[in-house]
Amino acid sequence: MKKTVQNATSLPAAPMDERRVRVIKYSVAMAIRMICIVMMLFAQGWWLLLFAAGAIFLPYFAVIIANASVNAPGNSVARPGALVPIAASERNTDTAA
């Protein structure tokens, strides 16, 4: 089994950067929700139902969208607490080139 080598381009985003992106996504969704709430005061008929549905359901979708991972699950780097020992068969096949 071939061992994959990590390089700088395959590392996930820094936690601070990832948090910033999540906060921005959530804030945009909540701003749209606030617009829906204000528009409910002026809308009538089907428009009122549309804005009410936006005000009710947007928080759920905002959390789902904000917490969606930017990094693919296969591209994550093993953290020091999650290191897995290399099997003996893999150790023997790893030779210095």
N, CA, C and O of each residue as an XYZ file, in Angstrom:
388
protein
N       0.833     -1.166      0.000
C       0.000      0.000      0.000
C       0.886      1.240      0.000
O       1.814      1.341      0.802
N       0.607      2.168     -0.884
C       1.442      3.351     -1.032
C       1.041      4.406      0.001
O      -0.141      4.693      0.190
N       2.034      4.965      0.653
C       1.805      5.994      1.659
C       1.661      7.350      0.964
O       2.494      7.710      0.133
N       0.611      8.102      1.300
C       0.423      9.413      0.698
C       1.188     10.454      1.499
O       1.250     10.395      2.727
N       1.759     11.392      0.792
C       2.547     12.442      1.414
C       1.713     13.726      1.417
O       1.137     14.107      0.398
N       1.658     14.379      2.566
C       0.919     15.633      2.661
C       1.793     16.784      2.177
O       2.993     16.824      2.446
N       1.182     17.707      1.468
C       1.890     18.924      1.095
C       1.028     20.116      1.483
O      -0.119     19.946      1.896
N       1.561     21.296      1.355
C       0.866     22.495      1.828
C      -0.457     22.725      1.112
O      -1.375     23.298      1.699
N      -0.579     22.298     -0.135
C      -1.821     22.537     -0.862
C      -2.926     21.561     -0.483
O      -4.092     21.809     -0.791
N      -2.588     20.454      0.180
C      -3.630     19.500      0.550
C      -4.065     19.651      2.006
O      -4.924     18.902      2.472
N      -3.485     20.610      2.731
C      -3.873     20.831      4.119
C      -5.226     21.525      4.182
O      -5.556     22.325      3.307
N      -6.007     21.224      5.210
C      -7.300     21.908      5.352
C      -7.092     23.362      5.762
O      -5.996     23.769      6.149
N      -8.167     24.125      5.668
C      -8.099     25.534      6.071
C      -7.841     25.646      7.570
O      -8.219     24.765      8.342
N      -7.208     26.713      7.964
C      -6.945     26.952      9.379
C      -8.278     27.116     10.114
O      -9.230     27.649      9.545
N      -8.355     26.672     11.352
C      -9.619     26.775     12.091
C     -10.158     28.205     12.162
O     -11.370     28.407     12.086
N      -9.290     29.186     12.304
C      -9.748     30.574     12.375
C     -10.369     31.017     11.041
O     -11.389     31.706     11.030
N      -9.758     30.625      9.932
C     -10.292     30.977      8.616
C     -11.615     30.270      8.357
O     -12.548     30.862      7.815
N     -11.691     28.996      8.749
C     -12.918     28.234      8.549
C     -14.059     28.822      9.379
O     -15.190     28.914      8.903
N     -13.766     29.216     10.612
C     -14.773     29.823     11.481
C     -15.265     31.138     10.885
O     -16.461     31.425     10.916
N     -14.343     31.940     10.339
C     -14.712     33.217      9.731
C     -15.672     33.019      8.561
O     -16.646     33.759      8.420
N     -15.400     32.027      7.730
C     -16.263     31.739      6.580
C     -17.645     31.293      7.060
O     -18.660     31.703      6.497
N     -17.686     30.446      8.107
C     -18.969     29.983      8.642
C     -19.782     31.143      9.216
O     -20.996     31.207      9.020
N     -19.122     32.052      9.919
C     -19.825     33.199     10.506
C     -20.392     34.094      9.415
O     -21.509     34.597      9.542
N     -19.632     34.298      8.346
C     -20.118     35.131      7.240
C     -21.334     34.489      6.589
O     -22.326     35.173      6.336
N     -21.279     33.186      6.313
C     -22.424     32.493      5.699
C     -23.663     32.605      6.583
O     -24.758     32.884      6.094
N     -23.487     32.388      7.880
C     -24.614     32.436      8.808
C     -25.161     33.861      8.905
O     -26.376     34.054      8.950
N     -24.285     34.848      8.937
C     -24.728     36.240      9.039
C     -25.518     36.672      7.811
O     -26.515     37.383      7.936
N     -25.091     36.258      6.646
C     -25.824     36.586      5.415
C     -27.215     35.962      5.455
O     -28.198     36.618      5.109
N     -27.306     34.712      5.869
C     -28.606     34.049      5.943
C     -29.518     34.726      6.964
O     -30.719     34.856      6.730
N     -28.960     35.156      8.088
C     -29.773     35.832      9.103
C     -30.184     37.227      8.648
O     -31.251     37.708      9.028
N     -29.355     37.883      7.843
C     -29.747     39.183      7.285
C     -30.927     39.011      6.333
O     -31.848     39.827      6.324
N     -30.896     37.947      5.533
C     -32.022     37.658      4.638
C     -33.266     37.359      5.462
O     -34.367     37.759      5.083
N     -33.110     36.667      6.573
C     -34.253     36.370      7.447
C     -34.853     37.665      8.005
O     -36.074     37.817      8.057
N     -33.999     38.583      8.415
C     -34.500     39.851      8.937
C     -35.265     40.627      7.861
O     -36.276     41.265      8.154
N     -34.788     40.570      6.636
C     -35.502     41.212      5.532
C     -36.865     40.563      5.359
O     -37.856     41.256      5.127
N     -36.926     39.234      5.468
C     -38.216     38.529      5.361
C     -39.170     38.968      6.464
O     -40.359     39.167      6.215
N     -38.654     39.121      7.683
C     -39.513     39.528      8.801
C     -40.060     40.936      8.570
O     -41.241     41.188      8.807
N     -39.210     41.852      8.108
C     -39.680     43.215      7.844
C     -40.675     43.219      6.688
O     -41.680     43.929      6.738
N     -40.406     42.439      5.655
C     -41.309     42.406      4.499
C     -42.667     41.799      4.844
O     -43.658     42.070      4.167
N     -42.715     40.979      5.894
C     -44.006     40.423      6.321
C     -44.959     41.533      6.769
O     -46.177     41.363      6.701
N     -44.424     42.658      7.224
C     -45.276     43.769      7.663
C     -45.972     44.456      6.495
O     -47.026     45.066      6.676
N     -45.398     44.364      5.302
C     -45.921     45.087      4.149
C     -46.551     44.185      3.088
O     -47.231     44.682      2.191
N     -46.341     42.887      3.172
C     -46.810     41.977      2.121
C     -48.230     41.496      2.410
O     -48.698     41.515      3.548
N     -48.888     41.069      1.352
C     -50.234     40.497      1.465
C     -50.322     39.264      0.591
O     -49.573     39.120     -0.375
N     -51.237     38.378      0.933
C     -51.506     37.194      0.121
C     -50.362     36.199      0.131
O     -49.789     35.881      1.173
N     -50.040     35.708     -1.089
C     -48.998     34.699     -1.227
C     -47.630     35.231     -0.835
O     -46.791     34.481     -0.336
N     -47.400     36.516     -1.055
C     -46.114     37.102     -0.671
C     -45.905     37.005      0.837
O     -44.792     36.753      1.298
N     -46.971     37.204      1.601
C     -46.877     37.102      3.054
C     -46.463     35.685      3.457
O     -45.621     35.502      4.335
N     -47.067     34.687      2.804
C     -46.706     33.294      3.094
C     -45.257     32.996      2.708
O     -44.557     32.270      3.414
N     -44.818     33.550      1.600
C     -43.440     33.338      1.154
C     -42.445     33.929      2.154
O     -41.473     33.271      2.525
N     -42.683     35.161      2.587
C     -41.783     35.794      3.549
C     -41.851     35.113      4.912
O     -40.840     35.013      5.606
N     -43.042     34.644      5.300
C     -43.168     33.918      6.574
C     -42.396     32.602      6.518
O     -41.724     32.233      7.482
N     -42.489     31.899      5.401
C     -41.739     30.642      5.262
C     -40.235     30.916      5.311
O     -39.483     30.147      5.909
N     -39.798     32.001      4.689
C     -38.381     32.363      4.747
C     -37.939     32.668      6.168
O     -36.858     32.252      6.585
N     -38.772     33.396      6.921
C     -38.428     33.746      8.302
C     -38.420     32.527      9.217
O     -37.656     32.471     10.180
N     -39.267     31.557      8.913
C     -39.370     30.369      9.770
C     -38.284     29.349      9.444
O     -37.649     28.815     10.353
N     -38.064     29.074      8.166
C     -37.167     27.982      7.781
C     -35.709     28.394      7.548
O     -34.825     27.537      7.546
N     -35.447     29.677      7.353
C     -34.070     30.097      7.099
C     -33.097     29.786      8.233
O     -31.955     29.430      7.943
N     -33.478     29.899      9.505
C     -32.502     29.557     10.557
C     -31.996     28.121     10.458
O     -30.808     27.869     10.662
N     -32.878     27.186     10.149
C     -32.469     25.782     10.012
C     -31.462     25.632      8.878
O     -30.401     25.033      9.056
N     -31.799     26.179      7.716
C     -30.914     26.047      6.571
C     -29.626     26.849      6.758
O     -28.580     26.468      6.232
N     -29.690     27.950      7.498
C     -28.487     28.736      7.760
C     -27.472     27.926      8.548
O     -26.276     27.973      8.262
N     -27.946     27.188      9.537
C     -27.039     26.359     10.335
C     -26.458     25.235      9.484
O     -25.264     24.946      9.566
N     -27.296     24.600      8.670
C     -26.825     23.512      7.802
C     -25.770     24.033      6.818
O     -24.726     23.406      6.638
N     -26.038     25.158      6.195
C     -25.111     25.713      5.206
C     -23.815     26.173      5.883
O     -22.725     25.940      5.361
N     -23.934     26.821      7.036
C     -22.741     27.336      7.713
C     -21.844     26.211      8.215
O     -20.621     26.357      8.233
N     -22.431     25.102      8.618
C     -21.632     24.007      9.164
C     -21.176     23.009      8.111
O     -20.451     22.067      8.431
N     -21.584     23.196      6.864
C     -21.110     22.315      5.799
C     -19.612     22.512      5.656
O     -19.129     23.638      5.538
N     -18.894     21.425      5.669
C     -17.439     21.494      5.642
C     -16.940     21.922      4.279
O     -17.430     21.467      3.245
N     -15.963     22.800      4.296
C     -15.329     23.248      3.057
C     -14.378     22.179      2.547
O     -14.225     21.994      1.340
N     -13.738     21.474      3.479
C     -12.749     20.455      3.129
C     -13.427     19.109      2.919
O     -14.347     18.742      3.650
N     -12.969     18.387      1.925
C     -13.475     17.035      1.703
C     -12.988     16.139      2.834
O     -11.876     16.334      3.325
N     -13.791     15.157      3.268
C     -13.385     14.319      4.386
C     -12.094     13.551      4.133
O     -11.371     13.261      5.086
N     -11.784     13.217      2.914
C     -10.578     12.461      2.617
C      -9.313     13.300      2.637
O      -8.209     12.755      2.641
N      -9.459     14.622      2.650
C      -8.293     15.500      2.608
C      -7.855     15.994      3.975
O      -7.002     16.878      4.064
N      -8.414     15.452      5.030
C      -8.048     15.951      6.346
C      -6.717     15.373      6.793
O      -6.349     14.255      6.431
N      -6.012     16.148      7.578
C      -4.715     15.745      8.094
C      -4.931     15.116      9.463
O      -5.727     15.614     10.259
N      -4.227     14.025      9.738
C      -4.345     13.378     11.036
C      -3.761     14.284     12.103
O      -2.621     14.735     11.989
N      -4.534     14.548     13.128
C      -4.082     15.382     14.235
C      -3.244     14.541     15.185
O      -3.396     13.319     15.202
N      -2.360     15.152     15.984
C      -1.468     14.388     16.864
C      -2.199     13.414     17.781
O      -1.671     12.339     18.066
N      -3.378     13.750     18.244
C      -4.115     12.851     19.125
C      -4.761     11.703     18.383
O      -5.220     10.748     19.010
N      -4.811     11.770     17.060
C      -5.503     10.757     16.276
C      -4.541      9.941     15.416
O      -4.957      9.367     14.409
N      -3.274      9.879     15.789
C      -2.312      9.127     14.993
C      -2.583      7.633     15.100
O      -2.881      7.115     16.176
N      -2.477      6.969     13.997
C      -2.698      5.528     13.939
C      -1.366      4.876     13.612
O      -0.696      5.297     12.669
N      -0.961      3.852     14.369
C       0.314      3.197     14.071
C       0.288      2.535     12.697
O      -0.744      2.023     12.262
N       1.427      2.553     12.023
C       1.552      1.931     10.708
C       1.669      0.426     10.899
O       2.406     -0.052     11.761
N       0.937     -0.303     10.086
C       0.979     -1.765     10.170
C       2.373     -2.263      9.790
O       3.092     -1.605      9.038
N       2.746     -3.429     10.317
C       4.074     -3.994     10.067
C       4.308     -4.225      8.577
O       5.422     -4.030      8.091
N       3.271     -4.639      7.846
C       3.436     -4.892      6.416
C       3.734     -3.603      5.667
O       4.472     -3.626      4.682
N       3.176     -2.475      6.110
C       3.446     -1.202      5.453
C       4.840     -0.700      5.781
O       5.474     -0.064      4.939
N       5.330     -0.966      6.976
C       6.673     -0.542      7.381
C       7.734     -1.214      6.538
O       8.722     -0.584      6.160
N       7.539     -2.490      6.238
C       8.535     -3.234      5.485
C       8.581     -2.817      4.018
O       9.639     -2.897      3.395
N       7.472     -2.379      3.461
C       7.452     -1.992      2.052
C       7.910     -0.563      1.824
O       8.236     -0.189      0.697
N       7.941      0.249      2.891
C       8.411      1.626      2.775
C       9.937      1.631      2.765
O      10.564      1.437      3.807
N      10.520      1.846      1.629
C      11.970      1.911      1.535
C      12.381      3.290      1.094
O      11.638      3.964      0.380
N      13.541      3.714      1.504
C      14.025      5.031      1.118
C      14.412      5.011     -0.364
O      15.125      4.119     -0.824
N      13.938      5.987     -1.077
C      14.229      6.042     -2.502
C      15.291      7.035     -2.803
O      15.661      7.211     -3.964
